[in-house]
Amino acid sequence: MTLRFIGVDPDTGQQGSPTIWIDDASGEIIVQGWKPSPDLEAACAASPAPGHTPGIPAHEAVVRIPARRVPMLREACDVAERTRLS
């Protein structure tokens, strides 16, 4: 697996940093973010969505990404799309 570093949140200092990579082999976006509070995780698990079974499976996780990282996510999406197409 080869991960391409996209960016890290420079505004988080030494408290951990939301980070984004692209897996060059699969084109998948890899996200490191803050763990949600129990209340937020429960709200996500209970949130209705068409075709979605409520709950968070044990093999999945909810992460928080600061809104200021949207440009980084856009870049990751562009890179992932180009990786898939090449």
MOKAFEN-V640821 format. One line per field, one symbol per residue. ss: DSSP state (@ for helix, = for strand, . for the rest). phi: phi as a letter, one per 40 degrees, with the letter a starting at -180 (. if undefined). psi: psi as a letter, one per 20 degrees, with the letter a starting at -180 (. if undefined). Layout:
ss->???
phi->???
psi->???
This chain:
ss->..======.@@@......=====.....====.==..@@@@@@@@@................==..@@@@@@@@@@@@@@@@@@@.
phi->.bcbccibccccfccgbdbbbbcccbgccbbbaccccdccccccccccadgbcdhbddcbabbbbcdccddccccccccccccccc
psi->popopgrqoijicjkqppqprpohgijqppppaqqqqhggghgghipqppjppqroqhjrqpqppqhijghhhgggggggghghi.
